[in-house]
Each structure stands twice: as structure tokens, then as C-alpha cells.
Amino acid sequence: MTKERIRFTLRIPDNIYEKLNTLAKKQGVSCNSLISTILFDYVNKKEHKHERVTNF
């Protein structure tokens, strides 16, 4: 089963890209993979926080 992916362009300042790229290299992953992981974790954290508030 293939996961569907959406392609989009993200414009970020050079200094942020360099930091992300350096971190990705240290972790042995691509910059794209690192950014995807960061976004995935952020969304999950926000969803979890929302569930705690609405299930109060």
C-alpha cells in the first residue's frame, strides 16, 4: 500500500534552512524527512492538547 503524498513549496529564511539541514545531517536523515517529522509531532501535540481541553 502506497502512502499518498502532497508536494508543496516551503519558503524559509536561509539561516533556518541551514540549522535544519545541519540537524538533519547529524541525525542521518534528509532535511525533508526532518521537517515532516517536526510537523507531524507538532500536529499530534496540538491534537492531544485539544483532546485534553474538550474532555475535561
Gaussian input, Z-matrix of N, CA and C with variables (Angstrom, degrees):
# hf/3-21g

backbone

0 1
 N
 C     1     B1
 C     2     B2     1     A1
 N     3     B3     2     A2     1     D1
 C     4     B4     3     A3     2     D2
 C     5     B5     4     A4     3     D3
 N     6     B6     5     A5     4     D4
 C     7     B7     6     A6     5     D5
 C     8     B8     7     A7     6     D6
 N     9     B9     8     A8     7     D7
 C    10    B10     9     A9     8     D8
 C    11    B11    10    A10     9     D9
 N    12    B12    11    A11    10    D10
 C    13    B13    12    A12    11    D11
 C    14    B14    13    A13    12    D12
 N    15    B15    14    A14    13    D13
 C    16    B16    15    A15    14    D14
 C    17    B17    16    A16    15    D15
 N    18    B18    17    A17    16    D16
 C    19    B19    18    A18    17    D17
 C    20    B20    19    A19    18    D18
 N    21    B21    20    A20    19    D19
 C    22    B22    21    A21    20    D20
 C    23    B23    22    A22    21    D21
 N    24    B24    23    A23    22    D22
 C    25    B25    24    A24    23    D23
 C    26    B26    25    A25    24    D24
 N    27    B27    26    A26    25    D25
 C    28    B28    27    A27    26    D26
 C    29    B29    28    A28    27    D27
 N    30    B30    29    A29    28    D28
 C    31    B31    30    A30    29    D29
 C    32    B32    31    A31    30    D30
 N    33    B33    32    A32    31    D31
 C    34    B34    33    A33    32    D32
 C    35    B35    34    A34    33    D33
 N    36    B36    35    A35    34    D34
 C    37    B37    36    A36    35    D35
 C    38    B38    37    A37    36    D36
 N    39    B39    38    A38    37    D37
 C    40    B40    39    A39    38    D38
 C    41    B41    40    A40    39    D39
 N    42    B42    41    A41    40    D40
 C    43    B43    42    A42    41    D41
 C    44    B44    43    A43    42    D42
 N    45    B45    44    A44    43    D43
 C    46    B46    45    A45    44    D44
 C    47    B47    46    A46    45    D45
 N    48    B48    47    A47    46    D46
 C    49    B49    48    A48    47    D47
 C    50    B50    49    A49    48    D48
 N    51    B51    50    A50    49    D49
 C    52    B52    51    A51    50    D50
 C    53    B53    52    A52    51    D51
 N    54    B54    53    A53    52    D52
 C    55    B55    54    A54    53    D53
 C    56    B56    55    A55    54    D54
 N    57    B57    56    A56    55    D55
 C    58    B58    57    A57    56    D56
 C    59    B59    58    A58    57    D57
 N    60    B60    59    A59    58    D58
 C    61    B61    60    A60    59    D59
 C    62    B62    61    A61    60    D60
 N    63    B63    62    A62    61    D61
 C    64    B64    63    A63    62    D62
 C    65    B65    64    A64    63    D63
 N    66    B66    65    A65    64    D64
 C    67    B67    66    A66    65    D65
 C    68    B68    67    A67    66    D66
 N    69    B69    68    A68    67    D67
 C    70    B70    69    A69    68    D68
 C    71    B71    70    A70    69    D69
 N    72    B72    71    A71    70    D70
 C    73    B73    72    A72    71    D71
 C    74    B74    73    A73    72    D72
 N    75    B75    74    A74    73    D73
 C    76    B76    75    A75    74    D74
 C    77    B77    76    A76    75    D75
 N    78    B78    77    A77    76    D76
 C    79    B79    78    A78    77    D77
 C    80    B80    79    A79    78    D78
 N    81    B81    80    A80    79    D79
 C    82    B82    81    A81    80    D80
 C    83    B83    82    A82    81    D81
 N    84    B84    83    A83    82    D82
 C    85    B85    84    A84    83    D83
 C    86    B86    85    A85    84    D84
 N    87    B87    86    A86    85    D85
 C    88    B88    87    A87    86    D86
 C    89    B89    88    A88    87    D87
 N    90    B90    89    A89    88    D88
 C    91    B91    90    A90    89    D89
 C    92    B92    91    A91    90    D90
 N    93    B93    92    A92    91    D91
 C    94    B94    93    A93    92    D92
 C    95    B95    94    A94    93    D93
 N    96    B96    95    A95    94    D94
 C    97    B97    96    A96    95    D95
 C    98    B98    97    A97    96    D96
 N    99    B99    98    A98    97    D97
 C   100   B100    99    A99    98    D98
 C   101   B101   100   A100    99    D99
 N   102   B102   101   A101   100   D100
 C   103   B103   102   A102   101   D101
 C   104   B104   103   A103   102   D102
 N   105   B105   104   A104   103   D103
 C   106   B106   105   A105   104   D104
 C   107   B107   106   A106   105   D105
 N   108   B108   107   A107   106   D106
 C   109   B109   108   A108   107   D107
 C   110   B110   109   A109   108   D108
 N   111   B111   110   A110   109   D109
 C   112   B112   111   A111   110   D110
 C   113   B113   112   A112   111   D111
 N   114   B114   113   A113   112   D112
 C   115   B115   114   A114   113   D113
 C   116   B116   115   A115   114   D114
 N   117   B117   116   A116   115   D115
 C   118   B118   117   A117   116   D116
 C   119   B119   118   A118   117   D117
 N   120   B120   119   A119   118   D118
 C   121   B121   120   A120   119   D119
 C   122   B122   121   A121   120   D120
 N   123   B123   122   A122   121   D121
 C   124   B124   123   A123   122   D122
 C   125   B125   124   A124   123   D123
 N   126   B126   125   A125   124   D124
 C   127   B127   126   A126   125   D125
 C   128   B128   127   A127   126   D126
 N   129   B129   128   A128   127   D127
 C   130   B130   129   A129   128   D128
 C   131   B131   130   A130   129   D129
 N   132   B132   131   A131   130   D130
 C   133   B133   132   A132   131   D131
 C   134   B134   133   A133   132   D132
 N   135   B135   134   A134   133   D133
 C   136   B136   135   A135   134   D134
 C   137   B137   136   A136   135   D135
 N   138   B138   137   A137   136   D136
 C   139   B139   138   A138   137   D137
 C   140   B140   139   A139   138   D138
 N   141   B141   140   A140   139   D139
 C   142   B142   141   A141   140   D140
 C   143   B143   142   A142   141   D141
 N   144   B144   143   A143   142   D142
 C   145   B145   144   A144   143   D143
 C   146   B146   145   A145   144   D144
 N   147   B147   146   A146   145   D145
 C   148   B148   147   A147   146   D146
 C   149   B149   148   A148   147   D147
 N   150   B150   149   A149   148   D148
 C   151   B151   150   A150   149   D149
 C   152   B152   151   A151   150   D150
 N   153   B153   152   A152   151   D151
 C   154   B154   153   A153   152   D152
 C   155   B155   154   A154   153   D153
 N   156   B156   155   A155   154   D154
 C   157   B157   156   A156   155   D155
 C   158   B158   157   A157   156   D156
 N   159   B159   158   A158   157   D157
 C   160   B160   159   A159   158   D158
 C   161   B161   160   A160   159   D159
 N   162   B162   161   A161   160   D160
 C   163   B163   162   A162   161   D161
 C   164   B164   163   A163   162   D162
 N   165   B165   164   A164   163   D163
 C   166   B166   165   A165   164   D164
 C   167   B167   166   A166   165   D165

   B1=1.4557
   B2=1.5283
   B3=1.3140
   B4=1.4549
   B5=1.5205
   B6=1.3242
   B7=1.4634
   B8=1.5241
   B9=1.3264
   B10=1.4561
   B11=1.5215
   B12=1.3075
   B13=1.4631
   B14=1.5150
   B15=1.2985
   B16=1.4554
   B17=1.5270
   B18=1.3029
   B19=1.4626
   B20=1.5288
   B21=1.3404
   B22=1.4593
   B23=1.5235
   B24=1.3031
   B25=1.4637
   B26=1.5225
   B27=1.3096
   B28=1.4581
   B29=1.5234
   B30=1.3008
   B31=1.4663
   B32=1.5241
   B33=1.3338
   B34=1.4637
   B35=1.5264
   B36=1.3224
   B37=1.4659
   B38=1.5341
   B39=1.3229
   B40=1.4629
   B41=1.5220
   B42=1.3368
   B43=1.4691
   B44=1.5303
   B45=1.3190
   B46=1.4708
   B47=1.5289
   B48=1.3308
   B49=1.4551
   B50=1.5223
   B51=1.3088
   B52=1.4637
   B53=1.5293
   B54=1.3323
   B55=1.4668
   B56=1.5234
   B57=1.3293
   B58=1.4633
   B59=1.5268
   B60=1.3190
   B61=1.4549
   B62=1.5308
   B63=1.3191
   B64=1.4621
   B65=1.5242
   B66=1.3151
   B67=1.4594
   B68=1.5289
   B69=1.3202
   B70=1.4623
   B71=1.5294
   B72=1.3199
   B73=1.4662
   B74=1.5188
   B75=1.3351
   B76=1.4664
   B77=1.5240
   B78=1.3396
   B79=1.4604
   B80=1.5280
   B81=1.3243
   B82=1.4522
   B83=1.5188
   B84=1.3246
   B85=1.4609
   B86=1.5260
   B87=1.3203
   B88=1.4607
   B89=1.5257
   B90=1.3066
   B91=1.4653
   B92=1.5297
   B93=1.3134
   B94=1.4567
   B95=1.5291
   B96=1.3189
   B97=1.4607
   B98=1.5293
   B99=1.3163
   B100=1.4655
   B101=1.5266
   B102=1.3263
   B103=1.4644
   B104=1.5234
   B105=1.3195
   B106=1.4687
   B107=1.5197
   B108=1.3213
   B109=1.4660
   B110=1.5268
   B111=1.3173
   B112=1.4702
   B113=1.5259
   B114=1.3249
   B115=1.4646
   B116=1.5237
   B117=1.3341
   B118=1.4589
   B119=1.5313
   B120=1.3371
   B121=1.4641
   B122=1.5238
   B123=1.3264
   B124=1.4669
   B125=1.5282
   B126=1.3320
   B127=1.4642
   B128=1.5307
   B129=1.3176
   B130=1.4655
   B131=1.5242
   B132=1.3194
   B133=1.4604
   B134=1.5298
   B135=1.3228
   B136=1.4608
   B137=1.5286
   B138=1.3329
   B139=1.4646
   B140=1.5197
   B141=1.3281
   B142=1.4665
   B143=1.5298
   B144=1.3221
   B145=1.4670
   B146=1.5258
   B147=1.3249
   B148=1.4652
   B149=1.5298
   B150=1.3332
   B151=1.4717
   B152=1.5157
   B153=1.3253
   B154=1.4690
   B155=1.5214
   B156=1.3270
   B157=1.4647
   B158=1.5347
   B159=1.3242
   B160=1.4652
   B161=1.5142
   B162=1.3178
   B163=1.4652
   B164=1.5322
   B165=1.2875
   B166=1.4559
   B167=1.4885
   A1=108.87
   A2=117.29
   A3=122.64
   A4=109.95
   A5=115.34
   A6=119.78
   A7=108.84
   A8=115.82
   A9=120.15
   A10=108.57
   A11=115.94
   A12=120.80
   A13=109.59
   A14=115.03
   A15=122.13
   A16=107.37
   A17=116.69
   A18=121.29
   A19=108.13
   A20=115.63
   A21=118.85
   A22=109.15
   A23=115.21
   A24=121.05
   A25=109.20
   A26=115.59
   A27=121.60
   A28=107.65
   A29=115.62
   A30=120.08
   A31=108.54
   A32=115.25
   A33=120.72
   A34=108.68
   A35=117.08
   A36=120.16
   A37=111.11
   A38=115.01
   A39=121.27
   A40=112.83
   A41=116.63
   A42=118.92
   A43=111.86
   A44=118.07
   A45=120.69
   A46=109.57
   A47=116.57
   A48=119.75
   A49=111.22
   A50=117.05
   A51=120.95
   A52=111.06
   A53=116.97
   A54=120.48
   A55=111.20
   A56=116.13
   A57=120.09
   A58=110.87
   A59=116.81
   A60=121.26
   A61=111.04
   A62=117.18
   A63=121.26
   A64=110.70
   A65=117.10
   A66=121.55
   A67=111.00
   A68=116.60
   A69=120.69
   A70=110.71
   A71=116.92
   A72=120.46
   A73=111.30
   A74=117.02
   A75=120.96
   A76=111.46
   A77=116.65
   A78=121.45
   A79=112.43
   A80=116.45
   A81=120.52
   A82=114.42
   A83=116.46
   A84=121.33
   A85=109.02
   A86=116.14
   A87=120.01
   A88=109.76
   A89=115.20
   A90=119.98
   A91=109.43
   A92=117.60
   A93=122.06
   A94=110.88
   A95=116.51
   A96=120.92
   A97=110.73
   A98=116.80
   A99=120.78
   A100=110.84
   A101=117.26
   A102=120.98
   A103=110.35
   A104=117.66
   A105=120.99
   A106=110.99
   A107=116.84
   A108=121.36
   A109=111.29
   A110=116.54
   A111=120.95
   A112=109.99
   A113=117.48
   A114=121.21
   A115=111.74
   A116=116.87
   A117=121.59
   A118=110.49
   A119=116.55
   A120=120.67
   A121=111.81
   A122=117.00
   A123=121.60
   A124=110.82
   A125=116.50
   A126=120.69
   A127=110.38
   A128=117.58
   A129=120.42
   A130=111.60
   A131=117.27
   A132=120.89
   A133=110.34
   A134=117.08
   A135=121.16
   A136=110.94
   A137=117.48
   A138=120.39
   A139=110.48
   A140=116.85
   A141=121.03
   A142=110.40
   A143=116.56
   A144=120.95
   A145=109.94
   A146=117.21
   A147=121.62
   A148=110.57
   A149=117.17
   A150=120.71
   A151=110.89
   A152=117.56
   A153=120.37
   A154=110.75
   A155=117.47
   A156=121.55
   A157=110.31
   A158=117.67
   A159=119.91
   A160=112.79
   A161=118.76
   A162=122.39
   A163=112.15
   A164=116.90
   A165=122.42
   A166=112.64
   D1=128.32
   D2=-177.88
   D3=-96.78
   D4=133.49
   D5=176.40
   D6=-78.89
   D7=133.04
   D8=177.20
   D9=-76.39
   D10=138.70
   D11=179.93
   D12=-127.32
   D13=149.44
   D14=176.53
   D15=-109.50
   D16=134.33
   D17=177.46
   D18=-99.80
   D19=131.41
   D20=175.81
   D21=-149.68
   D22=161.44
   D23=-178.66
   D24=-100.37
   D25=133.67
   D26=177.88
   D27=-118.42
   D28=121.73
   D29=178.11
   D30=-99.96
   D31=121.92
   D32=179.16
   D33=-135.24
   D34=156.26
   D35=178.11
   D36=-61.93
   D37=149.74
   D38=-179.17
   D39=-54.22
   D40=-42.38
   D41=-176.23
   D42=-65.37
   D43=-34.61
   D44=177.59
   D45=-70.83
   D46=-41.75
   D47=177.59
   D48=-59.26
   D49=-44.41
   D50=-179.49
   D51=-61.75
   D52=-41.44
   D53=177.83
   D54=-64.41
   D55=-44.29
   D56=178.61
   D57=-63.98
   D58=-43.10
   D59=-179.11
   D60=-64.10
   D61=-41.37
   D62=177.66
   D63=-63.15
   D64=-44.69
   D65=178.90
   D66=-63.90
   D67=-41.24
   D68=178.78
   D69=-61.78
   D70=-44.24
   D71=178.94
   D72=-61.56
   D73=-41.61
   D74=178.48
   D75=-62.28
   D76=-33.37
   D77=-179.42
   D78=-88.17
   D79=-6.64
   D80=179.29
   D81=73.52
   D82=30.16
   D83=178.96
   D84=-127.89
   D85=168.67
   D86=176.15
   D87=-77.01
   D88=159.62
   D89=176.83
   D90=-62.97
   D91=-38.85
   D92=177.79
   D93=-60.22
   D94=-44.62
   D95=179.71
   D96=-64.00
   D97=-41.88
   D98=178.63
   D99=-61.60
   D100=-46.72
   D101=-179.62
   D102=-63.86
   D103=-40.56
   D104=177.36
   D105=-60.86
   D106=-42.55
   D107=178.90
   D108=-65.13
   D109=-42.96
   D110=178.40
   D111=-60.35
   D112=-46.20
   D113=179.93
   D114=-65.57
   D115=-41.72
   D116=178.71
   D117=-60.27
   D118=-47.21
   D119=179.44
   D120=-63.23
   D121=-40.12
   D122=179.76
   D123=-62.93
   D124=-47.48
   D125=-179.09
   D126=-63.56
   D127=-43.77
   D128=178.71
   D129=-62.48
   D130=-39.63
   D131=178.65
   D132=-64.08
   D133=-43.29
   D134=179.43
   D135=-65.41
   D136=-40.89
   D137=178.74
   D138=-64.50
   D139=-41.57
   D140=179.97
   D141=-64.58
   D142=-41.98
   D143=178.85
   D144=-63.41
   D145=-40.77
   D146=179.25
   D147=-64.43
   D148=-40.17
   D149=178.54
   D150=-63.07
   D151=-40.24
   D152=-179.95
   D153=-63.82
   D154=-39.06
   D155=-178.68
   D156=-70.64
   D157=-42.75
   D158=-176.10
   D159=-79.00
   D160=-18.98
   D161=179.14
   D162=-97.88
   D163=19.09
   D164=-176.07
   D165=-69.64

